[in-house]
Amino acid sequence: MKERIKNIINLTRFEQIIFGYTLKWLVITLIVGALIGSASALLLASLNWATSYRESHLWIISLLPIAGLVIGLTYHYLAGTAAKGNNFLIEEIRSSHNIIPFKMAPLVYIGTVLTHLFGGSAGREGTGVQMGGAIADFMSRVFKMHPYDRKIMIQIGIGAGFASVFGTPLAGAVFALEVIIIGRMRYDAILPIFLASFFANYACHAWGIEHTIYHMTEVPELGVSVLLWVILASLFFGLTARLFSRSIVFWGQTAKKYISYAPFRPLIGGVCIAVCVWLMGTTKYIGLGVPIIVSSFTEVQMWYDFLIKLLLTTFTIGVGFKGGEVTPLFFVGATLGSALSAIIPLPLSFMAGIGFVAVFAGATNTPIACTLMGIELFGIEGGMYLGIACVASYLFSGHSGIYTAQIVGSPKHIAYWKAKKGTTIE
C-alpha cells in the first residue's frame, strides 16, 4: 500500500512538472512569437515597398554602390559580432560565449531593405532569422533564463523568424532543430520551437501580411520510373546547391583578398551588379525574384536563368550586402526544375516544385524541414517524391552548406570519416 501511495505521489509530481513546463513555454513563446511575427511583418511589408519602388524607378539601381558603402560602413563600425549573421546564432546555440546583441535586428533589417531597394540579389530568410534570434536572446535576458533554456530561446528565434517570413510554421520549427548540427536534432526543444513558430506565423498574418502561393498542379502517380527520374533530377539539384554554397565562400574570399578595407567591398560589388543589370537589360535576376518563381510553375524557364541568379546572389552576399539566401535558392531550384522538365518526362509544375525545395535542402542540409515545407506549400499529394528529392539532394550536395558554422554530427556517408583520416576524398 505504501509503495502504491509513493508511486501515485511521484506520478502527481511528474505531471505537475510537465504541466509547469508546458505552461512556462506557452506563455514565453506567445510573447516572443508575437514579437518576432510582428518584426517579420514589418520586414515583408518593407521589402514589398522596396521592390515596388525599385521597379517603378529603375534609375535607383545606379545608386547601389552608394547603398553598398553605407551598409559596409555601418557593419564595419557598428555591428561587432552581429556581422557574423546566421553563423553567430548557430555558434551560440552550440556553445554559448557571447550575448547576441539586440542591434543585430535593426542593422540587418536596414541593410536588407537597402539591398533590395537599390537592386541587390538577395533573400529575406537570413534577415528574419537574425531578427528573430536577436529578439529571442534579448527576451531570454528579460526573463533571466538559465543558459540551457537560453539556447532553446535562440532556436525559437530561428524557427519563429523562418516560419513567419515564409508562412510555413512546421518547416520553420524543424528547420531550427535541424540546421544546427548536420544529422542531429535537439528533441527537448521541439515543444517551445513549435509553439513559437505557430504564434509568430499567426502574428504575421494578423498584421495583414499574405504569403505567396505556389501551385503544383499535377503530381504523377507513384511508380518506379518516376522515382528514378526524381533521383536523377535531384543529382542536378544537389550539385547546384553545392555550387551555390561554395560560390558564396569564393566571392567572399576573393573580395577579402583584393579589397582590404571592408566597406569598399559592397561599394565595388555594387558597381559590378549595377553594370551587369544594365548590360542584361532586365531586373528579373535581382531582388527576391518571386514573380519568376511563380511563373516557373506554368512556363518552362530558360536553362541559364538559375545560373545567372546563382551567380548574382552569391556575389551580392559574398561582397557584403545583406539579406537571405533561401528565396534565391527557391528561384534557382524552381527555374532549374522548370528547365529540366523540357528533357525529363515529368510535369512542369511538379519539376519546379521538387527543385524549389530540393536545392534548398542541399544548400542548408535540412532535408526534413524542406520536405515539410514542400508539403505545406504544395500539398500532401507529392509528399513522397518531395521527401526523396530533398534527401537525395542533401546527399549529393556533400558536407558543405551556406551556413559555415554547421558541424557534422552524423555524416551523410562513410566516405566523410575516411576523408578525415586521409584514406579517401569526400
C-alpha positions as CSV (number, residue, x, y, z in Angstrom):
1,M,0.0,0.0,0.0
2,K,2.8,2.4,0.9
3,E,4.6,1.7,-2.3
4,R,1.4,2.4,-4.3
5,I,0.9,5.7,-2.5
6,K,4.5,6.6,-3.2
7,N,4.1,5.8,-6.9
8,I,0.9,8.0,-7.0
9,I,2.8,10.9,-5.4
10,N,5.7,10.6,-7.8
11,L,3.3,10.4,-10.7
12,T,1.5,13.5,-9.5
13,R,4.8,15.4,-9.1
14,F,5.8,14.4,-12.6
15,E,2.5,15.6,-14.0
16,Q,2.9,18.9,-12.1
17,I,6.4,19.4,-13.5
18,I,5.2,18.7,-17.1
19,F,2.2,21.0,-16.7
20,G,4.5,23.7,-15.3
21,Y,7.0,23.2,-18.1
22,T,4.3,23.4,-20.8
23,L,2.7,26.4,-19.2
24,K,6.0,28.2,-18.9
25,W,6.9,27.8,-22.6
26,L,3.3,28.5,-23.7
27,V,3.5,32.0,-22.1
28,I,7.1,32.7,-23.2
29,T,6.5,31.6,-26.8
30,L,3.3,33.5,-27.0
31,I,5.1,36.7,-26.2
32,V,8.3,36.0,-28.2
33,G,6.4,34.6,-31.1
34,A,4.1,37.7,-31.3
35,L,7.2,40.0,-31.2
36,I,9.1,38.0,-33.9
37,G,6.0,37.7,-36.1
38,S,5.4,41.4,-35.9
39,A,9.0,42.1,-36.8
40,S,8.7,39.7,-39.8
41,A,5.5,41.5,-40.9
42,L,7.4,44.8,-40.9
43,L,10.2,43.2,-42.9
44,L,7.9,41.7,-45.5
45,A,5.9,45.0,-45.9
46,S,9.2,46.9,-46.2
47,L,10.5,44.6,-48.9
48,N,7.3,44.7,-50.8
49,W,7.5,48.5,-50.8
50,A,11.2,48.4,-51.7
51,T,10.6,46.1,-54.6
52,S,7.7,48.1,-56.0
53,Y,9.6,51.4,-55.7
54,R,12.7,50.0,-57.4
55,E,10.7,48.5,-60.3
56,S,8.9,51.9,-60.8
57,H,12.1,53.9,-60.5
58,L,14.8,51.8,-62.2
59,W,17.3,54.7,-62.1
60,I,17.7,53.9,-58.4
61,I,19.8,50.8,-59.3
62,S,22.6,53.2,-60.3
63,L,22.9,54.2,-56.6
64,L,23.5,50.6,-55.5
65,P,27.3,51.3,-54.9
66,I,26.4,54.1,-52.5
67,A,24.0,51.8,-50.7
68,G,26.7,49.2,-50.5
69,L,29.1,51.7,-49.0
70,V,26.5,52.7,-46.4
71,I,25.9,49.1,-45.5
72,G,29.7,48.4,-45.4
73,L,30.5,51.4,-43.2
74,T,27.6,50.6,-40.8
75,Y,28.6,47.0,-40.3
76,H,32.3,47.7,-40.1
77,Y,32.0,50.3,-37.3
78,L,28.8,49.3,-35.5
79,A,28.0,45.6,-35.9
80,G,30.7,43.9,-34.0
81,T,29.9,40.2,-33.5
82,A,26.5,40.8,-35.2
83,A,28.3,40.9,-38.5
84,K,28.6,37.1,-38.5
85,G,24.9,36.8,-39.0
86,N,23.2,33.4,-39.0
87,N,26.5,31.7,-38.3
88,F,26.8,33.6,-35.0
89,L,23.4,32.3,-33.9
90,I,24.4,28.7,-34.7
91,E,27.7,29.1,-32.8
92,E,25.9,30.4,-29.7
93,I,23.4,27.5,-29.7
94,R,26.3,25.0,-29.9
95,S,28.5,26.7,-27.2
96,S,27.4,30.0,-25.6
97,H,30.2,32.6,-25.2
98,N,28.5,35.9,-26.0
99,I,25.2,37.6,-25.9
100,I,23.5,38.2,-29.2
101,P,23.4,42.0,-29.4
102,F,19.9,43.4,-30.0
103,K,21.4,45.8,-32.6
104,M,21.6,42.8,-34.9
105,A,17.9,43.1,-35.6
106,P,17.8,46.8,-36.8
107,L,21.1,46.5,-38.6
108,V,20.2,43.5,-40.7
109,Y,16.7,45.0,-41.3
110,I,18.1,48.3,-42.6
111,G,20.8,46.5,-44.6
112,T,18.4,44.1,-46.2
113,V,15.9,46.8,-47.2
114,L,18.7,48.9,-48.7
115,T,20.0,45.9,-50.6
116,H,16.6,45.2,-52.2
117,L,15.7,48.9,-52.7
118,F,18.8,49.6,-54.8
119,G,18.9,46.3,-56.7
120,G,20.9,43.7,-55.0
121,S,20.1,40.0,-55.4
122,A,19.3,38.5,-52.0
123,G,16.5,36.9,-50.0
124,R,14.8,37.5,-46.7
125,E,15.2,34.4,-44.6
126,G,18.6,35.4,-43.2
127,T,17.1,38.7,-42.1
128,G,14.0,37.1,-40.5
129,V,16.2,34.5,-38.7
130,Q,18.7,37.1,-37.4
131,M,15.9,39.5,-36.2
132,G,14.2,36.5,-34.5
133,G,17.4,35.4,-32.8
134,A,18.2,38.9,-31.6
135,I,14.7,39.4,-30.2
136,A,14.6,35.9,-28.6
137,D,18.0,36.3,-26.9
138,F,17.0,39.8,-25.6
139,M,13.9,38.3,-24.1
140,S,15.9,35.5,-22.5
141,R,17.7,38.2,-20.6
142,V,14.4,39.9,-19.7
143,F,13.1,36.6,-18.3
144,K,16.5,35.8,-16.7
145,M,16.6,32.3,-18.2
146,H,19.0,29.6,-17.4
147,P,21.8,29.2,-20.0
148,Y,20.3,25.8,-21.0
149,D,16.9,27.4,-21.8
150,R,18.7,30.4,-23.4
151,K,20.0,28.0,-26.2
152,I,16.4,26.9,-26.7
153,M,15.4,30.6,-26.9
154,I,17.8,31.2,-29.8
155,Q,16.5,28.2,-31.6
156,I,13.0,29.7,-31.0
157,G,14.1,32.9,-32.7
158,I,15.4,31.0,-35.7
159,G,12.3,28.9,-36.1
160,A,9.8,31.7,-35.5
161,G,11.7,34.1,-37.8
162,F,11.8,31.5,-40.6
163,A,8.2,30.4,-40.1
164,S,6.7,33.9,-40.2
165,V,8.8,35.0,-43.2
166,F,7.6,32.1,-45.4
167,G,4.3,31.2,-43.8
168,T,5.4,27.6,-43.0
169,P,5.3,27.0,-39.3
170,L,6.1,23.3,-39.4
171,A,9.1,23.8,-41.7
172,G,10.3,26.7,-39.7
173,A,10.2,24.8,-36.4
174,V,12.0,21.7,-37.8
175,F,14.5,24.0,-39.6
176,A,15.5,25.5,-36.3
177,L,16.1,22.0,-34.9
178,E,17.8,20.6,-38.0
179,V,20.1,23.4,-39.0
180,I,22.4,23.5,-36.0
181,I,24.3,20.2,-36.4
182,I,24.2,18.1,-39.6
183,G,22.5,14.8,-38.9
184,R,21.3,15.5,-35.3
185,M,18.4,17.3,-33.6
186,R,17.7,18.5,-30.1
187,Y,14.4,17.0,-29.1
188,D,13.9,18.8,-25.8
189,A,13.4,22.0,-27.8
190,I,10.6,20.6,-30.0
191,L,7.6,21.9,-28.0
192,P,8.9,25.5,-27.5
193,I,10.0,25.9,-31.1
194,F,6.8,24.6,-32.5
195,L,4.7,26.8,-30.2
196,A,6.8,29.9,-31.1
197,S,6.7,29.2,-34.9
198,F,2.9,28.9,-34.6
199,F,2.5,32.2,-32.7
200,A,4.9,34.0,-35.0
201,N,3.2,32.9,-38.1
202,Y,-0.2,33.8,-36.6
203,A,1.1,37.2,-35.6
204,C,2.5,37.9,-39.0
205,H,-0.9,37.1,-40.7
206,A,-2.7,39.2,-38.0
207,W,-0.9,42.2,-39.4
208,G,-2.4,41.6,-42.8
209,I,0.7,40.1,-44.5
210,E,-0.1,37.5,-47.2
211,H,2.5,34.9,-48.3
212,T,3.0,33.9,-51.9
213,I,1.0,30.8,-53.0
214,Y,2.6,28.3,-55.3
215,H,0.6,25.7,-57.3
216,M,1.9,22.2,-58.1
217,T,-1.0,21.4,-60.4
218,E,0.0,17.9,-61.4
219,V,1.6,15.1,-59.4
220,P,2.5,11.8,-61.2
221,E,1.3,8.6,-59.7
222,L,3.7,6.5,-57.6
223,G,5.9,4.5,-59.9
224,V,9.5,3.2,-60.2
225,S,10.2,5.2,-63.4
226,V,9.0,8.5,-61.8
227,L,11.2,7.7,-58.8
228,L,14.3,7.2,-60.9
229,W,13.7,10.4,-62.8
230,V,13.3,12.3,-59.5
231,I,16.5,10.9,-58.2
232,L,18.3,11.9,-61.4
233,A,16.9,15.4,-61.2
234,S,18.0,15.5,-57.5
235,L,21.5,14.9,-58.6
236,F,21.5,18.2,-60.5
237,F,19.7,19.9,-57.6
238,G,22.3,18.7,-55.1
239,L,25.2,19.7,-57.2
240,T,23.6,23.1,-57.8
241,A,23.2,23.6,-54.1
242,R,26.8,22.7,-53.6
243,L,27.8,25.2,-56.3
244,F,25.7,27.9,-54.6
245,S,27.3,27.3,-51.2
246,R,30.8,27.3,-52.4
247,S,30.3,30.3,-54.6
248,I,29.4,32.4,-51.6
249,V,32.7,31.4,-50.0
250,F,34.6,32.0,-53.2
251,W,33.2,35.5,-53.7
252,G,33.7,36.4,-50.0
253,Q,37.3,35.2,-50.0
254,T,38.1,36.9,-53.3
255,A,36.6,40.2,-52.0
256,K,38.7,40.0,-48.9
257,K,41.9,39.1,-50.9
258,Y,41.7,42.1,-53.2
259,I,39.8,44.7,-51.2
260,S,41.3,45.0,-47.7
261,Y,39.0,47.8,-46.4
262,A,35.7,46.0,-45.8
263,P,33.3,48.9,-46.5
264,F,34.7,49.2,-50.1
265,R,33.7,45.6,-50.9
266,P,30.0,46.2,-51.2
267,L,30.8,49.6,-52.9
268,I,32.8,48.0,-55.7
269,G,30.5,45.0,-55.7
270,G,27.5,47.3,-56.2
271,V,29.2,48.9,-59.2
272,C,29.6,45.4,-60.7
273,I,26.0,44.4,-60.1
274,A,24.6,47.6,-61.5
275,V,26.7,47.2,-64.6
276,C,25.5,43.6,-65.0
277,V,21.9,44.7,-64.7
278,W,22.4,47.4,-67.3
279,L,24.1,45.0,-69.7
280,M,21.4,42.3,-69.3
281,G,18.6,44.9,-69.8
282,T,16.4,43.2,-67.2
283,T,15.7,43.2,-63.5
284,K,14.4,39.7,-63.3
285,Y,17.5,38.4,-61.6
286,I,17.8,40.9,-58.8
287,G,15.7,41.3,-55.6
288,L,13.7,38.3,-54.4
289,G,12.6,37.1,-57.9
290,V,9.2,35.9,-56.7
291,P,7.4,36.6,-60.0
292,I,9.9,34.3,-61.8
293,I,9.5,31.6,-59.2
294,V,5.7,31.7,-59.7
295,S,6.0,31.6,-63.5
296,S,8.3,28.6,-63.2
297,F,5.3,26.5,-62.3
298,T,3.4,27.4,-65.5
299,E,6.1,28.2,-68.1
300,V,9.4,26.5,-69.0
301,Q,12.2,28.7,-68.0
302,M,15.5,29.3,-69.9
303,W,18.3,26.9,-69.0
304,Y,20.6,29.7,-67.8
305,D,18.1,31.5,-65.5
306,F,19.1,29.5,-62.5
307,L,22.8,30.1,-63.1
308,I,22.5,33.8,-63.5
309,K,20.5,34.1,-60.3
310,L,23.0,31.9,-58.5
311,L,26.0,34.0,-59.6
312,L,24.3,37.3,-58.8
313,T,23.1,36.2,-55.4
314,T,26.3,34.6,-54.2
315,F,28.2,37.7,-55.4
316,T,25.8,40.1,-53.7
317,I,26.1,38.2,-50.4
318,G,29.8,37.5,-50.8
319,V,30.8,41.1,-51.2
320,G,28.9,42.2,-48.1
321,F,25.3,43.1,-48.9
322,K,22.6,41.9,-46.5
323,G,19.7,39.5,-47.0
324,G,19.0,35.9,-47.0
325,E,19.9,33.1,-49.3
326,V,16.7,31.0,-49.2
327,T,14.4,32.8,-51.6
328,P,17.1,33.0,-54.2
329,L,17.6,29.2,-53.6
330,F,13.9,28.8,-54.4
331,F,14.4,30.8,-57.6
332,V,17.4,28.7,-58.5
333,G,15.6,25.4,-57.8
334,A,12.3,26.3,-59.4
335,T,13.8,27.6,-62.6
336,L,16.3,24.7,-62.8
337,G,13.4,22.2,-62.3
338,S,11.3,24.1,-64.8
339,A,14.1,23.9,-67.4
340,L,14.8,20.2,-66.7
341,S,11.1,19.5,-67.4
342,A,11.9,20.1,-71.1
343,I,14.1,16.9,-71.1
344,I,12.8,14.9,-68.2
345,P,9.3,13.4,-68.9
346,L,7.7,14.8,-65.7
347,P,5.1,17.5,-65.3
348,L,6.3,21.1,-65.4
349,S,4.8,22.3,-62.0
350,F,6.0,19.1,-60.4
351,M,9.6,19.6,-61.5
352,A,9.5,23.2,-60.4
353,G,8.2,22.2,-57.0
354,I,10.7,19.5,-56.3
355,G,13.5,21.8,-57.5
356,F,12.1,24.5,-55.2
357,V,12.6,22.5,-52.1
358,A,15.4,20.2,-53.1
359,V,18.0,22.8,-53.9
360,F,17.1,24.5,-50.6
361,A,17.6,21.1,-48.8
362,G,21.0,20.6,-50.3
363,A,22.3,24.1,-49.5
364,T,21.1,24.2,-45.9
365,N,21.5,20.5,-45.0
366,T,17.9,20.4,-43.7
367,P,16.1,17.7,-45.7
368,I,13.3,17.1,-43.2
369,A,12.4,20.8,-42.9
370,C,12.4,21.2,-46.6
371,T,10.1,18.1,-47.1
372,L,7.7,19.6,-44.6
373,M,7.9,23.0,-46.4
374,G,7.0,21.3,-49.7
375,I,4.0,19.6,-48.1
376,E,2.9,22.9,-46.5
377,L,3.2,24.8,-49.8
378,F,2.2,22.2,-52.4
379,G,0.0,19.7,-50.5
380,I,0.5,16.1,-49.3
381,E,-0.1,14.5,-52.7
382,G,3.6,14.9,-53.8
383,G,4.9,14.3,-50.3
384,M,6.8,11.1,-51.1
385,Y,8.6,12.5,-54.1
386,L,9.3,15.8,-52.3
387,G,10.9,13.8,-49.4
388,I,13.0,11.7,-51.7
389,A,14.1,14.7,-53.7
390,C,15.2,16.6,-50.6
391,V,17.1,13.7,-49.1
392,A,18.8,12.8,-52.4
393,S,19.8,16.5,-53.0
394,Y,21.0,16.6,-49.4
395,L,23.3,13.6,-50.1
396,F,24.6,14.8,-53.4
397,S,25.4,18.3,-52.1
398,G,28.2,17.0,-49.9
399,H,29.0,18.3,-46.4
400,S,29.3,21.9,-47.4
401,G,26.4,24.4,-47.0
402,I,25.5,28.1,-46.8
403,Y,26.0,28.1,-43.0
404,T,29.7,27.6,-42.4
405,A,29.1,27.3,-38.6
406,Q,27.3,24.0,-39.1
407,I,29.3,20.9,-37.9
408,V,28.8,17.3,-38.9
409,G,27.1,15.3,-36.2
410,S,26.3,12.3,-38.3
411,P,28.0,12.2,-41.7
412,K,26.0,11.6,-44.9
413,H,28.1,8.7,-45.9
414,I,31.2,6.8,-44.6
415,A,33.4,8.4,-47.1
416,Y,33.4,11.5,-44.9
417,W,35.1,9.7,-42.0
418,K,37.5,8.1,-44.4
419,A,38.4,11.5,-45.8
420,K,39.1,12.8,-42.3
421,K,41.6,10.0,-41.9
422,G,43.2,10.8,-45.2
423,T,42.3,7.5,-46.9
424,T,39.9,8.8,-49.5
425,I,38.2,12.1,-50.5
426,E,34.7,13.3,-50.0
